[in-house]
């Protein structure tokens, strides 16, 4: 069993964060001592790890709550795809803002510095748990759902036209 302080230290969080998660009914202590101390077990520690994973994806608390409470109206893939689309829209808006600034400054080389390279993207995907097969499935699905956007994305990584063609034909 962990006290709130021990659990906070274990996960490198503040006590206030754990209290907030309790208030939002994301993480409830396994029990409370007569002295009011919160006690967390392994089940709660695993749930906290899942909460932190979802937070790392940038999911809002309401979506995390729906996922953790197994709300029948939501499923993980649906919520993550919606969030992915939200991030895509944000990225598009930010790119437009960058282009406006570059046009104002008349310094097109600034856009070159903002691109993510193929190598960096692969590193990000691997860090997120994707192996080669998962990355291939990801590309196939992207190509199936949004072929033009997939091509534009690959081009933004600085990949050659020959390699883009090979990836899109997978």
N, C-alpha and C positions, 0 to 999 in steps of 0.2 A: 504494500500500500504506500501511496505517496501523499504527502501533504501538498497543499497548493504551492508552497514555496519550492518543494522538491520537484514537483512536476514542471513548474515554470523554469527552474534551472536545467532540468533534463532536456527540455525542448528549446532552451534559450529564448524564453518569452518573459514578459512581465506578469506579475500577479494580476495586474489590472486587465490584461488581455484575457486571462482565464476567467476572471469575474465577469467580464463582458460576454464571453462565450456562454457562461452559465445564465446570465440575464437574457440572452438571446435563445436560450434552450438548445444550444448546440452541444454543450458538454456539461453534464450534471454529475456532481460527485456521487460515488457509489454509496457513501454514507456520510453522516455528520456526527461528530462526537458530541458528548454532552456539553463540552466547552465551546461548541460552535465550529470547531475545526472541520474543514472539508477533507475528505479522504477519497483518493482515486485509486482504482485498481488497474490491472493490466488491460482490461476491456476499455476503460476510459482512456488509457494511454494510446491504445490502438486507434480509437475514435479520434483523438486529438491529432494523431499522425495523418489520418485521412483528411481532417479539417485543414491542416496545414498544406497538404498536397493540393487540395482544391483552391486554397487561398493563393498558392504559388501560381496557379493557372489564372489568377485574377478574378475568380468567380465571386460575385456578391454574396453576402451572408444569407439572403433570402433563398438563393439557388442552392447553396450548401445545405441549408436547413431542409429544403424539399428533397434533396438527394439522400441525406442521412435519415430522414424520417420515412423514407420509402413511399413518398406521396405518389399515388397511382397515376397522377396527372403528369408526372415528370419521369424521364429516364435519363440516365447519365449521358448517353450519346446525343440525345436531343438537346440537352442543356449545353453540353460542350460544343456542339455544332453552332448553336445560337451565339454562344460566347465567341467562338472563332469568327463568325460573321461580324459580330460587333467589333472585334479587334481589327478585322480587315477594313471595316468602314473607318475606324479611327486612323489606321495607317494611311489609308487613301487621303483622308482629310489632312493629316500631317504632311504628307508628300506634296499636296497642293499648296499648303502654306509654305513649305520649303521652296517650291518652284516660284512662288510669288516673291519671296525674299530674294532668291537668286536673280530673278528678273529685275527687281528693284536695284540690287547691288551690281548687276551686270557681271557676275562672277560664276559662270557655269561650272567651274571646277569644284565648287562647293558641293554640288550634287554627287560627284564621284566619291567623295569621302563618306557619304551617308549610306552607300550600298553595302549590303551584306554579301560576302563572297560565298561561293559554293562550299568551300572548305568550312567556313564558319557555320553555314546552315546545317551541314552534315554533323558538325560538332554539337550544335544545339539539338538536333533530332536525336542523336545518340544519348545525350545527357537526359533527354526526356524519356528514354527507354526504348527507342526505336532501333531494331536491328535491320539488316539489309532487306529481309522479307517484308517487314512492316513498312519500311520506306518505299519499297516497290508498290505495295498495296495502296499507300497514301498517294503516290503519283498516279496510279491507275484510276483511283476514285476522283482525284482532282481533274484529271484529263476527261473522265466520263462526265462529270458534273459541269465543269467550266473549262472547256478546251482552250478558248482564247486567253482566259485569265491564267491558265496553267502555263501557256507558252510565254505570256508576258512576265510571269513570275520567274520562270527559268532564265529568260533573257536578263532580268534584273540582277540575277546572281553572277552575271558575266560569263555564262556558259556559252561555248561556241555553238553555231547553228547546227553543226554535225552532231554534237552531243545532245542538243535539244531534240533533234529529230529522233535520235536513238531512244532517248528517255520517253518521248511521246508515243513511240511505237511499241513500247513494252506491253 
